[in-house]
Amino acid sequence: MQVLVVGSGVVGLAVARAAAIAGHEVIVAEATAAIGTGVSSRNSEVIHAGLYYPTGSSRAYHCTRGRRMLYAFCASHGVPHRKCGKLVVATNESERERLAAVHKQAEINGVEGIEIIEATAARRLEPELACVAAMRSPETGIIDSHGYMLALRGDLEDHGGMIAFGSPIERLRPARGGGWDAAVGGSDAQWLSFDAVINCAGLGAQRLARATEGYPVERVPRLVLAKGNYFSFAGRPAFSRLIYPVPVPGGLGVHVTLDLAGRMRFGPDVEWIEGENYDVDPARAQAFYARIRDYWPRLPDGSLAADYAGIRPKLTGPGEPAADFMIDGPHQHGHERLIHMFGIESPGLTSALSLAEEVTNYLSS
Ligand SMILES: Cc1cc2nc3c(=O)[nH]c(=O)nc-3n(C[C@H](O)[C@H](O)[C@H](O)COP(=O)(O)OP(=O)(O)OC[C@H]3O[C@@H](n4cnc5c(N)ncnc54)[C@H](O)[C@@H]3O)c2cc1C
């Protein structure tokens, strides 16, 4: 089958790779000039264990399964990563209950090795930490997300797939003999035909779904943009594990992330925005200092610098319950060989290999 995958972020690349390995002829159309220039290069680069997601949700399933697949993929493909572990911390007595709720959900989700520890045990692990209790998650890690995407691309190309850069897909319409015609924009604008289309366009997924002839516009979910800002820390890292507060509405709280070079940064916060922009307002540092000092009181004044921002493609807004990943395939909308993927926010990086298997299975069903 000739398959068009729209978007070369981590999800598009993982889907394209899985489809090529399954024996399909795969073309990835990417609007920009490189892989991974969207949400996939603007995140925390954390391999999530799968602690938080509601029972029975697609996020719970794909995060835990995708995480196991991802560690195996990193090992077999030499992708730089480190299973550094993380601590989720309660910084006052009133947060103990929320910490216990995270622990319970993590147990239900089948996450390995988690345990609640008291403050003294937490400080033995991380002497700079202030907390009343913590939850250890030894399966959490960090990854070089670009190295990961390069490895996915390598596998895709080894199985005969290719990526067309500078090729925005502007419209889709049902082809006469079955399958889909795609209007490719850019310098070489043309219509091309495919047997199947998988929309992995991230922040552009809703726009393409609305430009799909015959796909009911009322099925297209709302796109809500939640920016996550990061601040870098110039000094020597204070922690050797990732440190997360208990989650906040819209995100996981301003946490400590480490990169593979051992540098420490903080973020992301949650800033609801109307249009795409990636500026980080240095004034937001004030709120960062306050939140970080809840668990790291010795954070020095003047040590944070505005770094980068990413945008979560959410399906629900402030005050509304978090939405699940939404995969709208033939079983849901009735059009054969058309799959739209909406709302692939965190933990999409961790989940990509597992999501890719589910989506590729739809091609043969
Ligand atoms: C602040 C933040 C922190 C996060 N932290 C983590 C984390 O620590 N761990 C984790 O697991 N997940 C994390 N995530 C989630 C993760 O980054 C995303 O789920 C994942 O990167 C989504 O990948 P994608 O391929 O769907 O989207 P993208 O990477 O955005 O890729 C979509 C691609 O489609 C292209 N495109 C768009 N429209 C078209 C079109 N019409 N034609 C052709 N191409 C098109 C774009 O140019 C882009 O390259 C985080 C997300 C954010 C925002």
The ligand as an SDF file (V2000), in Angstrom:
LIG
                    3D

 53 58  0  0  0  0  0  0  0  0999 V2000
    6.4010   21.9340   26.7080 C   0  0  0  0  0  0  0  0  0  0  0  0
    6.2930   20.4820   26.3100 C   0  0  0  0  0  0  0  0  0  0  0  0
    6.9840   19.5100   27.0510 C   0  0  0  0  0  0  0  0  0  0  0  0
    6.8740   18.1690   26.7050 C   0  0  0  0  0  0  0  0  0  0  0  0
    7.6290   17.2480   27.3730 N   0  0  0  0  0  0  0  0  0  0  0  0
    7.5620   15.9550   27.0170 C   0  0  0  0  0  0  0  0  0  0  0  0
    8.3780   14.9840   27.6560 C   0  0  0  0  0  0  0  0  0  0  0  0
    9.2190   15.3090   28.4770 O   0  0  0  0  0  0  0  0  0  0  0  0
    8.1940   13.6810   27.3410 N   0  0  0  0  0  0  0  0  0  0  0  0
    7.2750   13.2770   26.4230 C   0  0  0  0  0  0  0  0  0  0  0  0
    7.1120   12.0740   26.2260 O   0  0  0  0  0  0  0  0  0  0  0  0
    6.5380   14.1810   25.7340 N   0  0  0  0  0  0  0  0  0  0  0  0
    6.6800   15.5020   25.9940 C   0  0  0  0  0  0  0  0  0  0  0  0
    5.9650   16.4250   25.3000 N   0  0  0  0  0  0  0  0  0  0  0  0
    5.1060   15.9750   24.2100 C   0  0  0  0  0  0  0  0  0  0  0  0
    5.8720   15.6930   22.9260 C   0  0  0  0  0  0  0  0  0  0  0  0
    6.8750   16.6550   22.6890 O   0  0  0  0  0  0  0  0  0  0  0  0
    4.8740   15.6530   21.7600 C   0  0  0  0  0  0  0  0  0  0  0  0
    3.7980   14.8100   22.0830 O   0  0  0  0  0  0  0  0  0  0  0  0
    5.4850   15.1560   20.4590 C   0  0  0  0  0  0  0  0  0  0  0  0
    6.7080   15.7910   20.1940 O   0  0  0  0  0  0  0  0  0  0  0  0
    4.4990   15.3910   19.3280 C   0  0  0  0  0  0  0  0  0  0  0  0
    5.1070   15.0140   18.1230 O   0  0  0  0  0  0  0  0  0  0  0  0
    4.3320   15.1790   16.7520 P   0  0  0  0  0  0  0  0  0  0  0  0
    5.1440   14.4340   15.7560 O   0  0  0  0  0  0  0  0  0  0  0  0
    2.9010   14.8250   16.9280 O   0  0  0  0  0  0  0  0  0  0  0  0
    4.3250   16.7510   16.4660 O   0  0  0  0  0  0  0  0  0  0  0  0
    5.4520   17.6980   15.8590 P   0  0  0  0  0  0  0  0  0  0  0  0
    6.7920   17.3810   16.3750 O   0  0  0  0  0  0  0  0  0  0  0  0
    4.9800   19.0950   16.0220 O   0  0  0  0  0  0  0  0  0  0  0  0
    5.4780   17.3170   14.3180 O   0  0  0  0  0  0  0  0  0  0  0  0
    4.4880   17.7220   13.4260 C   0  0  0  0  0  0  0  0  0  0  0  0
    5.1650   18.0340   12.1040 C   0  0  0  0  0  0  0  0  0  0  0  0
    4.1550   18.2220   11.1220 O   0  0  0  0  0  0  0  0  0  0  0  0
    4.5770   19.2670   10.2420 C   0  0  0  0  0  0  0  0  0  0  0  0
    3.3620   19.7550    9.5920 N   0  0  0  0  0  0  0  0  0  0  0  0
    2.3240   20.4410   10.1330 C   0  0  0  0  0  0  0  0  0  0  0  0
    1.3590   20.6460    9.2110 N   0  0  0  0  0  0  0  0  0  0  0  0
    1.7880   20.0710    8.0650 C   0  0  0  0  0  0  0  0  0  0  0  0
    1.2310   19.9200    6.7550 C   0  0  0  0  0  0  0  0  0  0  0  0
   -0.0050   20.3950    6.4470 N   0  0  0  0  0  0  0  0  0  0  0  0
    1.9520   19.2950    5.7960 N   0  0  0  0  0  0  0  0  0  0  0  0
    3.1930   18.8000    6.0840 C   0  0  0  0  0  0  0  0  0  0  0  0
    3.7620   18.8980    7.3140 N   0  0  0  0  0  0  0  0  0  0  0  0
    3.0680   19.5160    8.2880 C   0  0  0  0  0  0  0  0  0  0  0  0
    5.2620   20.2430   11.1730 C   0  0  0  0  0  0  0  0  0  0  0  0
    6.1440   21.0860   10.4410 O   0  0  0  0  0  0  0  0  0  0  0  0
    5.9810   19.3140   12.1250 C   0  0  0  0  0  0  0  0  0  0  0  0
    7.2900   19.0100   11.6750 O   0  0  0  0  0  0  0  0  0  0  0  0
    6.0570   17.7810   25.6110 C   0  0  0  0  0  0  0  0  0  0  0  0
    5.3930   18.7610   24.8730 C   0  0  0  0  0  0  0  0  0  0  0  0
    5.5350   20.1010   25.1910 C   0  0  0  0  0  0  0  0  0  0  0  0
    4.8540   21.1410   24.3550 C   0  0  0  0  0  0  0  0  0  0  0  0
  1  2  1  0
  2  3  1  0
  2 52  2  0
  3  4  2  0
  4  5  1  0
  4 50  1  0
  5  6  2  0
  6  7  1  0
  6 13  1  0
  7  8  2  0
  7  9  1  0
  9 10  1  0
 10 11  2  0
 10 12  1  0
 12 13  2  0
 13 14  1  0
 14 15  1  0
 14 50  1  0
 15 16  1  0
 16 17  1  0
 16 18  1  0
 18 19  1  0
 18 20  1  0
 20 21  1  0
 20 22  1  0
 22 23  1  0
 23 24  1  0
 24 25  2  0
 24 26  1  0
 24 27  1  0
 27 28  1  0
 28 29  2  0
 28 30  1  0
 28 31  1  0
 31 32  1  0
 32 33  1  0
 33 34  1  0
 33 48  1  0
 34 35  1  0
 35 36  1  0
 35 46  1  0
 36 37  1  0
 36 45  1  0
 37 38  2  0
 38 39  1  0
 39 40  1  0
 39 45  2  0
 40 41  1  0
 40 42  2  0
 42 43  1  0
 43 44  2  0
 44 45  1  0
 46 47  1  0
 46 48  1  0
 48 49  1  0
 50 51  2  0
 51 52  1  0
 52 53  1  0
M  END
$$$$
